[in-house]
Amino acid sequence: MPDTPPRSTRVWTVPNTLSMARLLGVPLFLWLVLGPEADGWALALLALSGVTDFLDGYLARKLDQRSALGEVLDPVADRLYILAVVIGLALRDIIPWWLAIILPLRDLLLWVLVPFLRTRGYSALPVHFLGKAATFNLLYAFPLLLLGDGQGSVAVLARVFGWAFAIWGVALYWWAGILYAYQVYRLLSDDQRRAPEAHA
């Protein structure tokens, strides 16, 4: 893995504050979808989370406020939003349960690999562009599917495009997961091969 520039240990930066605020929106989204079923407000919250997702990365680079905490908060917020959305939509019978289960299974696979990375001194794998593309598709898919839970031509179009984004998103999500797993395998294999060479 190529060397990465050192990250600050600061906590209270502008990007980190945005990521924390985004995390606070996860339980609020679930309440809006499952409690009053205020889908309009839930969609607005998802849109706001998408804006803050862009802003925290942009500001981290622009203000030179990249931090170790930020590198953890950002992907965690993305995954928690995806988990909250699939659970909320599955409980509302908007999406089938198999879809709500298959996405967290991929994350479970990656979490199982983390201890193996740590034994070799790696904290995490670099974010792959396929993972970003998958998250992009899913974060578009679920608001559209939520919007499609109704009647009329707008709802029909939202369902069609929502399922198109969902299918591509799930495929890319798992493809990225398999590539991450392969990266871990390569890292572990390379380290094992270098060890005898170093002793020699």
Summary of the structure (lengths in Angstrom):
residues: 200
radius of gyration: 19.0
end to end distance: 22.9
largest distance: 72.2
contacts: 609
relative contact order: 0.11
helix: 79%
strand: 1%
